Amino acid sequence: MGCVDRRDDRACASARDEHDSPRAGHRGAGSNHKNLPWHEIEPPGHGIGRSRGGLTTKIHQAVDGHGRPLAMIVTGGQRNDGAMLTQVLAEIHVPRIGIGRPRTRPDAVIADRAYATGVIRSELRRRRIKAVIPDKRDQAAARKRRGRRGGRPPGLDADAYKGRNVVERFFALAKQWRGIATRFDKLAITYRAGVTLCAVLNWTRLLGDTP
């Protein structure tokens, strides 16, 4: 079972004036996007975040080993990927065939280097979930510089990590939907409904091909 997320960008063109243009003779961005006037801040219910790249939306999603979606959360594009992992895992509820409680804990989480933090690894260990996450290059270099004090590098199941592409394939499929790729919906709940519908159709398509 894999759990990764992907950004779905929304381009938003805006006119430039003297307030957001760099000063003469200077390079770089204009005013800080975190100090915007109140009327330019998106409401939380829109699920749209503003950054130097513009307005963006991010879909945090977990899929199983066949690329079938299990849980999803829509946030503004400025939200940190790793910070949403716990909430995504909490959304997983897989009904069992027959009697029994729904399954809520995956065997493993396959994710990219954006999730390679000590906090996330500790949280997965606490939940007894195997972490299949490659180490960041700067973390590996810092550990090597410290020698024995740096400790052992985290293990990585290379064969299991090859399965991370299933979530990428789902997002490639979802972005074929124009409404998902371009974010026409104003409210996050409406946008999430479109992503959910895409997930349902994906389940229907794959259910007959996989056990």
C-alpha positions in Angstrom: 0.0 0.0 0.0 1.4 3.4 -0.9 0.7 6.8 0.4 2.0 9.9 -1.4 0.5 13.1 -2.6 0.7 15.3 -5.6 0.2 19.0 -6.4 -2.5 20.1 -8.8 -1.5 23.6 -9.9 -4.0 26.3 -10.8 -2.6 29.1 -12.9 -3.9 32.6 -12.2 -2.8 35.6 -14.2 -2.9 39.0 -12.5 -2.1 42.5 -13.7 1.1 43.9 -12.3 1.5 47.5 -11.1 4.0 49.5 -9.2 3.1 47.9 -5.9 4.1 44.3 -6.9 6.9 45.1 -9.3 10.5 44.9 -8.1 12.2 48.1 -7.5 14.2 49.6 -10.3 17.7 48.2 -10.5 16.8 45.1 -8.4 16.0 41.6 -9.4 13.7 39.1 -7.7 10.1 38.8 -6.6 8.0 41.7 -5.5 6.0 42.0 -2.2 5.9 39.1 0.2 2.9 36.9 -0.6 2.3 36.4 3.2 1.6 40.1 3.8 -1.5 40.4 1.5 -4.5 42.6 2.2 -7.5 40.9 3.6 -9.5 41.0 0.4 -6.8 39.0 -1.5 -6.7 36.1 1.0 -8.6 33.0 -0.1 -11.2 31.7 2.5 -10.3 28.3 4.0 -13.3 26.7 2.4 -11.9 27.3 -1.1 -8.9 25.0 -0.6 -6.7 27.4 -2.6 -3.3 28.7 -1.3 -1.3 31.7 -2.5 2.4 31.5 -3.0 5.0 33.2 -5.2 4.0 30.9 -8.0 0.3 32.0 -7.9 -2.8 30.3 -6.7 -2.5 26.5 -6.2 -4.4 23.6 -4.9 -2.9 20.4 -3.6 -4.4 16.9 -3.4 -3.0 14.7 -0.7 -3.9 11.1 -1.6 -3.3 7.5 -0.5 -3.7 4.6 -3.0 -3.3 0.9 -2.6 -0.8 -1.3 -4.5 -3.0 -1.3 -7.6 -3.4 2.5 -7.7 -7.0 2.5 -6.3 -7.6 5.6 -4.2 -8.2 5.0 -0.5 -8.2 8.5 1.0 -7.9 12.1 -0.1 -7.7 15.6 1.3 -7.7 18.9 -0.6 -5.8 21.8 0.7 -4.2 25.0 -0.5 -1.0 24.5 -2.4 1.2 26.0 0.3 0.5 23.2 2.8 3.5 21.0 3.6 3.2 17.5 2.3 4.5 15.7 5.3 2.3 17.7 7.7 -0.8 16.2 6.0 0.3 12.5 6.2 -1.3 11.8 9.5 -4.6 13.2 8.4 -4.5 11.2 5.2 -3.8 8.0 7.1 -6.7 8.8 9.4 -9.1 8.9 6.4 -8.3 5.3 5.4 -11.2 2.9 6.1 -11.2 -0.3 4.0 -14.2 -2.6 4.7 -13.4 -6.3 5.3 -15.1 -9.1 3.4 -17.4 -10.7 6.1 -17.3 -9.8 9.8 -14.7 -7.4 11.2 -13.8 -3.8 11.6 -12.7 -1.8 8.6 -8.9 -1.8 8.1 -7.4 1.5 8.9 -3.7 0.8 9.1 -1.7 0.0 6.0 1.2 -2.5 6.0 3.6 0.1 4.6 3.7 3.7 3.4 5.6 4.3 0.2 6.5 7.9 -0.2 9.2 10.2 -1.8 11.9 12.2 -0.1 9.4 15.0 0.9 8.4 12.6 3.7 11.9 11.8 4.9 11.7 13.5 8.3 12.3 12.2 11.7 8.8 13.1 12.9 7.2 11.1 10.1 9.4 8.1 10.6 8.7 8.2 14.3 5.0 8.4 13.8 5.0 5.5 11.4 7.0 3.4 13.9 4.5 4.3 16.6 1.7 3.0 14.4 3.7 -0.1 13.4 3.7 0.9 9.8 6.7 0.1 7.6 8.3 3.3 6.1 9.5 2.9 2.5 11.0 6.3 2.2 14.4 7.1 0.7 16.7 9.3 2.8 17.3 12.9 1.7 20.8 13.6 0.3 21.6 16.4 2.8 20.6 14.1 5.7 22.8 11.3 4.4 25.7 13.7 4.0 25.2 15.1 7.5 25.1 11.6 8.9 28.3 10.7 7.1 30.1 13.8 8.4 29.3 12.9 12.0 30.7 9.4 11.5 29.6 6.9 14.2 27.7 9.6 16.0 25.5 10.0 13.0 23.9 6.6 13.5 22.8 4.1 11.0 20.9 5.2 7.8 17.2 4.2 7.7 16.6 1.0 5.7 14.9 1.1 2.4 13.1 -1.7 0.6 14.2 -0.9 -2.9 11.8 -3.5 -4.5 8.8 -2.1 -2.6 9.8 1.5 -3.5 9.4 0.6 -7.2 5.7 0.5 -6.6 5.5 4.2 -5.9 4.6 4.9 -9.5 1.1 3.7 -9.0 0.0 6.9 -7.4 1.7 8.9 -10.1 -0.3 6.9 -12.7 -3.5 7.8 -10.8 -2.7 11.5 -10.9 -1.9 11.3 -14.6 -5.3 9.8 -15.1 -7.1 12.4 -12.9 -5.5 15.2 -14.8 -7.2 14.0 -18.0 -10.3 15.6 -16.4 -10.3 19.2 -17.3 -12.1 20.3 -14.2 -9.5 18.6 -12.0 -6.5 19.8 -13.9 -7.5 23.5 -14.1 -9.6 23.8 -10.9 -12.7 25.6 -12.1 -14.6 24.9 -8.9 -14.8 27.7 -6.4 -15.3 25.6 -3.3 -13.0 22.8 -2.1 -15.9 20.5 -1.3 -17.1 20.7 -4.9 -13.6 20.2 -6.3 -13.1 17.2 -4.0 -16.3 15.7 -5.2 -14.8 15.7 -8.7 -11.7 13.9 -7.5 -13.9 11.4 -5.6 -15.9 10.7 -8.8 -12.7 10.1 -10.7 -11.6 7.7 -7.9 -14.8 5.8 -8.0 -14.5 5.3 -11.8 -10.9 4.2 -11.4 -12.0 1.6 -8.8 -14.7 0.4 -11.2 -12.3 0.1 -14.0 -9.6 -1.8 -12.0 -11.9 -4.0 -9.9 -12.4 -6.5 -12.6 -8.7 -6.7 -13.4 -7.3 -7.3 -9.9 -8.2 -9.5 -7.0 
